[in-house]
Amino acid sequence: MSRIFFFIYFILFNLFNLTLFLLEYCCYAIVYMLIMVRGQRFTFLLFLIVC
């Protein structure tokens, strides 16, 4: 019983970490696009606020 519970917890924890990783990756991608399109100073401030 406890082994099954641990297995479910392990899967949920990995999904949570994967979601955080994807959110962080999207944040970096958006910031990189803004740097390419607009000025760097504004983008750097936005990067500090968001991340």
C-alpha positions in Angstrom: 0.0 0.0 0.0 2.7 2.5 1.0 4.7 1.5 -2.1 1.9 2.4 -4.4 1.4 5.7 -2.6 5.1 6.5 -2.9 5.0 5.7 -6.6 2.1 8.1 -7.2 3.8 10.8 -5.2 7.0 10.3 -7.2 5.2 10.7 -10.5 3.3 13.8 -9.3 6.6 15.3 -8.0 8.3 14.7 -11.4 5.4 16.2 -13.2 5.6 19.3 -11.0 9.3 19.7 -11.6 8.7 19.3 -15.4 6.0 21.9 -15.3 8.3 24.4 -13.5 11.1 23.6 -16.0 8.8 24.3 -19.0 7.5 27.5 -17.4 11.1 28.7 -16.9 12.0 27.7 -20.4 9.0 29.7 -21.9 10.0 32.7 -19.8 13.6 32.6 -21.2 12.2 32.2 -24.7 9.9 35.2 -24.4 12.6 37.3 -22.9 15.0 36.3 -25.7 12.4 37.3 -28.3 11.8 40.6 -26.7 15.6 41.3 -26.7 15.7 40.5 -30.4 12.7 42.8 -31.1 13.0 45.7 -28.7 15.6 47.5 -26.7 17.7 45.6 -24.2 17.2 47.8 -21.1 13.4 47.5 -21.1 13.7 43.7 -21.6 16.2 43.4 -18.8 13.8 45.1 -16.4 10.9 42.9 -17.6 13.2 39.8 -17.1 13.9 40.9 -13.5 10.2 41.4 -12.8 8.9 38.1 -14.4 11.7 35.7 -13.4 
